[in-house]
Structures are given as structure tokens and as C-alpha cells.
Amino acid sequence: MILFLLSGLFLALCIFAAFHDVNSLTIPNWLNLTIAGLFVPAALISGLPLEILGGHVLAGAFAFVIAVGLYAFRIFGGGDAKMIPAVMLWMGPGAAFSFVFTMALIGGACALILLAGKRSIPVEVIPGFMRAAFEPNGGVPYGVAIAAGAIVAGSASPLLAGFYESLGLGG
């Protein structure tokens, strides 16, 4: 039951991060820290073998190295570069491909939508809560893609599979 609650909270925080990113083009450090920090109690109560949990930690560490590199080249913002490894802790190696693939697809779609929108829609008519991305120097709210990747890939994660199965979404 506690793992179910932690899993639901993890996914809710991912969705909250996406909305925050759309609104302000930022993902707060406290939010990324909470997402990563929730992994610890979830891992402890999951009953998963240490080898599997170690794979989750290695996947998160690998994602951290790559995300920092992408941040250094200004491909990702700082919040995105911190959220990706935090989410990857929960995904682990078993859900990593699905997570990254979905994240890339949704991120590309968001970028195309923004590009088309910036060229054809005056920024003044965009609702205030999502205007930041449509400003001339606004970036892509990649938290949307990260959250979508987490939601789609979650059923493949040993930590989240039970949550999806209890909702009838497991596979």
C-alpha cells in the first residue's frame, strides 16, 4: 500500500513538474529532489533484489552524466537536466528505452508545435499560464516530455508496475 502511494505521488509530481514548466519554463530544485528522494523509501519497501535496485541507481547515474552534458551544450535547461536522472531512478534499465523514446518523441512534437505557434499565433492571444514558451526567447517546456515518458514507460518499471496493474493498466 505504501509503495502504491509513493508511486502515485511520483507520477503526480511528474505531472506537476510538467505544468510548472509550461507556466514558467522552470522545474524547481525542490521538485526534482523530491522525485529523486521518493525513490529511497520506494526502493527500501519494494522488496526488489539489490541487483535490480542497483540497476536503477546506475541508470539514474548514467542519465545524470548525459543530462549534465546536454545542459553544458545548452540543449536542456538545468531543471530538465535534473529531472531526467531523478525520473530514471524510478524507471531503471527495464523501462529506460521506452522512457527515452517517448520523451524524445513528445519533446520533438512540443518543439514543432512551439515553432509553428511562434510563427503564426501572436503571443498576446496565448493564455497567460502557457505564454512563457511562446515568448520570442522562450524555450521548450521539456518537463512535459519527461513526464509523458515517465507515464508511458512506468508500467515497465519494477517499482511502478504494481501501481499500473492495480489500476488495470499493467501489461
Helices and strands as residue ranges (DSSP letters): H 2-24, H 29-46, H 50-72, H 78-120, G 123-125, G 128-130, G 132-134, H 143-153, G 154-156, H 161-166
